[in-house]
Structures are given as structure tokens and as C-alpha cells.
Amino acid sequence: MPYLWEIPMGTRPGMLVPAQIYALEEMIDAILNDNSIEQLIHVSMLPGIMKAAMVMPDVHQGYGFPIGGIAAMRWPDGVISPGGIGYDINCGVRLLRSQLHEKQISAQLEELSVELYKEVPSGIGKGGQLTLDREQLTQVLKKGALWAVENGYGDRKDLQNIESGGVLDFADPQYVSEHAFQRGFAQLGTIGAGNHFVEVDRVEEIYDEETARVFQLQKGQIVILIHTGSRGLGHQVATDYIRIMQTAMSRYGLKSPDRELACVPFDSKEGQEYYKAMCAAANFAWCNREVITWEIRKAWNKVFGENGGKLDLLYDVAHNIAKIEEHHIDSKIQKVIVHRKGATRAFGPGNKEIPAHFLQTGQPVLIPGSMGTNSYVLAGTRGSEDLTFGSCCHGAGRRLSRTAAKKQVEAVQLKKKLQDQGIHIQSGSFRGLAEEAPIAYKDVDLVVETVQQAGIAKKVAKLRPLAVIKG
Amino acid sequence: MKTITHESHTADVQILVKADTMEELFEGALDGMNRILKADIPEVNITKNEKFEIEVGAPDQTCLLIDFLSDILTESHEKRRIYSGLKILDLKTSYIKACIYGIPVESFDDDVKAVTYHMAKVEKRPDGKWQTSIVFDI
């Protein structure tokens, strides 16, 4: 069955590389329903782009870059485009493993979801349990998840199971604006709103016993997914630098087909300053997810006490980020600036950038479904490194606009329907609930099937939600 | 006279603003953004509510509008206020100076992450009306 569709380079004037769409045939109509492919063609026109502009099967229309997009630029003089990373810098997902099975927690599931809702601040503009001073926030921006560990809000063992160890050394807080600082002081340890969540899941099915054994996953086990990013601090960094690049790009003789694709050469002054600020915001996001993990562990211990055992970290992945990586292009290893906007790293066995204990299996790749539907744990493959710059999908991908979802879904009924399916919902907003209804998203099973057939990731386990906590 | 209509966008919120004058277009765009942040906007009393002066320069009028809204959005997030009172002091193609009046709110309805340049094009139509689309990242 076909899973890869290509728009050749000459299709539109200005295309520098082909545009590739990874999707099963039955997904194509939905993908063509919005402007995402037009946006992908625009990405193929960015200076320095290598091999192809790509989208994953969860693609949907964004602003400038499509969500689910991957673009690798020649290092060091290809462009960096903040729009190719997104406003929520290092939005990502982490998965915590428990030692308990569903039957051991079912009587206390509701109590757990209430406690998680109380312990993990959610909602728009909600401050966290910590308010940082300037020096503390500066250290968060430099050290990422390590800051949480050094200050009693994290576990040192977690660090080895975070992409890039939870810190990008290139970060430099002096390139983060005062407004971004102001927005970051009170937001560490908060999930925010929209499609961000904390979710208690049961491992529903194991597809690959050997890899699942290495990932320490087994059928019936309780796990917890966290989905959030760099909050207002990251949004402000992106806003600041997209504005700077509107005027800076003309100095480098650059034009983009869409203002949100504003870009500058990576090795330019503005390119370097943005990248240093982006790395700082990415570090904030990793620290945020580590502090949220600390909050979740508190809630877990409060509900289950000594019988609860440990919650340890399987892995933490970023899906809105730019990374400097080495990939095989034109039969040689080349350094590139990989933009992943709504796409997850999926490095395969033997890759030197993944933890030693995953060298035989490939890295864990975490794919959250929509609220009320399955999520997946996949493993990265060498195929992804050959085909998609070591990248894979990041979720189900929206299908309906928020307005359309709200027209079709009555939130109170949705909550009841999910409850009837055994899924507890703790949400601060009925409106937000309707916007994130499962009907608003593509079929995550098909998305995952596509990447499996394409050989860019392989299925390890399917997760079924039991409780969803959101703003 | 100004109108704000919502247009279809898969993930985010897109509005179309039409107005008789450029001043009204700025007022309409701000109103459109505020109504995403908060459906029921509290009444602003310009003699009592907090005000700040905003001054923005930009390479063209489209960037000017987006940057103007972005700066107000930042203030809204930092101070948790809806800035629904607007008094334009000076408006040129690439410059605006205005007084903005805000009122505190408990919370926002939607998390507007950013005002994007995508699809935005401030233009005067042949019928003399000003218009632009604006996509907000939600």
C-alpha cells in the first residue's frame, strides 16, 4: 500500500527540493482538505533546504510551516526559521512508568485524577507552585531539567532518559527578552491549556515483546503521559525573533513566500541569537516537564503511599524544535539544521545520540492520541535516519477547526460519554473539552500505521486512557 | 463601521476584519483578539482603568498591525488584563502611538499564544474599505 507521495521540484517556481507527504491513501483526502500541502510547498522554497520538505501523516495546516513538518537546512549557512519550530518551543511529551497494574489502582482512579488536577496547575495564565527570581530563571534557561534536579524538584536518574539529556548547551539567556522573562517567572511546573494534558493510561497491547521488555512496559501496566512545552516564555521568544527576522531577512537578500516563514542564515548574527534564545526556551520546557513530574510523583504518593512504588521516566521527546544533527545526504555525512514542527525525533539502534540502554532497540517515540483515544509508544529506526532525517509523527493531528468541533460536540455529553467508556476527565473548561474532542482529530491508529509501514518507526505498545487532566 | 468575522482554520483561529478607515481596522483587530481571549469583555472606564502608552514602528502597515496586537497580547498575558479601550494618538503607514486601557480579568477563555503574520495583509480595497485576515496561534 502506498505511504509516500511526492510533489516534484519543478511543480511550482521557487521549489528547491521536492515536497514529500507520508500518508496512507485513505488519509490523503483529509490532508488535502486544508492548506497544509500549499504550506509544505512554501517550505520547499527556503534557502539551504536539503533533500526534501516533508510532512508526517498527522499533518495539518499551521501558519507558515504546516504542523507535522520536517525541513533540514544546510549547516551553517542555510536558514533558520522560527516559524519552523513554532511558538511553543520544545512542546513535547514524556512518559512515566508505574509499577502498578490497572486492577491495583481502579478503586482510587478518581481520587488520583482529582489529586493530579490539584497538584499540577493547568489552565490559561495559571501560575505554578514555584515563583522564580531572575537568577533562578536564568539558571533554568541554562541548565534545563538539571536545575530541577539540583533544587529538589527532580530525580537525577531522569536526566539520562530525556532527549539531549534535558539541556541544550548552546542556550544563552542574554538573548531572551525581558518580556519573556516576565512571562516565565511564575509558569514553571504548569501545563497550560489547549491540547496540553496529563493523562493516566493503561498499556493496552504490546506489539514488540523484545523492545517492550527493554522499555519495561507490559500489558495492563499503568503509565502517565505529560504533554506541554515552554509556556508563555517560549511563545514570547518566538514572537520576538519572528518580528526581528521580518526586517533582518532583507539584509541577507532573502524573501519568503509567507511572512511567518521569516528566516535568516543560521550563521548570521540574528540566526545565532535566535538559536541561543530557542535553546534557552527549550531548556525551560524540559525543566517544566521535570517539575511537573515532581508534582505528579507527589500526587501519586499521596494517593497510594508506600504501596504505589516508583514512577520512573521512560523517555522525554521534543516535537517543536531545531537541532544540529548529522545525516547521510547524497552518500555522505552532512551537518544540517533539522526543523521539526509537530514532528518527533525517531533515532534508530546504534545512534550515538540516544541513551546506551536503548542502543539495541532505537529510542522510545511517544505519540499521544486525542483525548479519549489510544496513544502509542514506538521505537525509532534506522529507516527514519535514511528517509526523514530521523523523524516521525507527533500525534493524531487536527482534522476539524475548533469552531467546527464546538458546533458538533456538546461538552457535558462528551464528558459523560467518556466517563461511560471508563475515562475520567478533570478539565477546567467545558469549552476546551469540546475543542479537544476526539472527533476533531484524525485517526491516530492510521497515523501510526503509516509510519510503521514506511519503516520510520515501529510499534511497541498501545496505551488506553483512564484519566485525562487538562486546563 | 467595522466588522469581524471568523474564518475556517484547522488548528488556530482566523478572523477577517473590515473597516471604513485604518483607525477602525486597528480597533476592530484589537476587538477581535480580545474576544478570543475573553468572550464577555468587561466594560472599560478610561478614566479609572490602567492605561499604558504604546508606540510601534514597523516596515509596513501589515507588520505594524500584527506587531501592535502582539505587544498588547504580551501585556495582557503579563498583567492578566483585557486592553479593550483604545485611543489612537497618531497612526501612519509604519508607525502608531496610542493609549490602551485595560481591566483585570480572573482568567482568559482561550490561550492565544501569538498573533501571526500568516495570511495578514492590510489593504485598502477598491470599494474604499480597509481589510485584513489575522491568524492567532491557539
Interface residues (C-beta under 8 A of the other chain):
Chain A: D34 S36 H60 Q61 G62 Y63 G64 I67 G86 Y87 D88 G123 I124 G125 K126 H179 Q182 R183 G192 A193 G194 G232 H235 Q236 A238 T239 I242 R243 Q246 T247 D258 R259 E260 A262 R398 R399 L400 S401 R402 T403 A404 S429 R431 G471
Chain B: H6 S8 H9 T10 A11 D12 V13 A58 P59 T62 C63 D67 S70 T74 H77 E78 R80 S107 F108 D109 D110 D111 K113 A114 V115 T116 Y117 H118 M119 A120 V135 D137 I138
